[in-house]
Amino acid sequence: MIPKNIIKPPRLKHGDTIGVVAPASPFDMDEFERGIKSIESMGFRTAVPEELFERSGFLAGSDSHRAHLVQRFFADPKLRGIICARGGYGSVRILSLLDFERLRQAPKVFIGFSDISVLLNTLYARCGLVTVHGPMITALGKSGDVGRESLQDVISGDHPVVLAAPEGIALTPGRAVGVVAGGNLTALCHLVGTPFTPGFGKNILFLEDVGEAPYRIDRMLIQMKITGCFHGVTGVVLGSFVDCGDPEEIHRIVSEIFQDSGVPILAGLPAGHGEENRSLPIGLEATLDTDAMELRYHEAATSV
């Protein structure tokens, strides 16, 4: 999944305004308000439209409503970035409603994780836009200093990001170079068979998940492998797998899935649904080094 033209979004500065969208599920208001205070404490203003709070069953409004808000906020020149309120479920329902050519013409920092992984990777695949796998508004309210500092480093820093896994495990040792892509395994697996089916050739594949039993993780990985999604992957990085059973069993499953390719696999990167959710760019080249226990990007995630 390497688009011809990669677009880095403009770097965010102190005082810039970040728009809040809800492409998936509705959210808890107390968590939302704490998250707004948290991102404003980082030096940013926020734009929160009244229609953000609409609900339609388990979704934050109708599909057309959620897609329109994303499209509108990308087009708004007053907004320098966009952050999602929450994941949950629903991002896949709006993919066919987005005008990716228009989104490509107005690049912005776009932040989210979990269900939002489908948007992060599709924006990269269709637009070439570098996106940010990082904490959303409702997660920021519960995030510690490390999570906030990591996000600020990615969206405002002028240097390449280095993500260390001090308690990491080299499931398959080695060194690999590739463009980082991926995110939530369940969300990405549900793209298989759609026009947005992911392909991770020449990518370092990052995966994380929450609340999935080991056999379901195996089933999703097998489905994606058989479909060809993993053909050409250069390396694999595992983030947090919260409430997914014995970590050693998850490691065994992943090792078996990728054993034929022999690519390096590093487990234990502190990113995803765990307490320490560090931010990582999707769509930028990096080096995975299991000896150093790190994922080292080659350039900053944003442009001047």
Secondary structure, DSSP 8 states (H G I E B T S, - for coil): ---SS-B--B---TT-EEEEE-SS----HHHHHHHHHHHHHTT-EEE--GGGG--BTTBSS-HHHHHHHHHHHHH-TT-SEEEES--SS-GGGGGGG--HHHHHTS--EEEE-GGGHHHHHHHHHHH-B-EEE---HHHHTT--HHHHHHHHHHHH-SS--EEE-TT-EEEE--EEEEEEEEEEHHHHHTTTTSTT----TTEEEEEEEES--HHHHHHHHHHHHHHTTTTT--EEEEEEEETSS-HHHHHHHHHHHTTTTT--EEE--S-SSSSS---EEES-EEEEETTTTEEEESS-SSB-
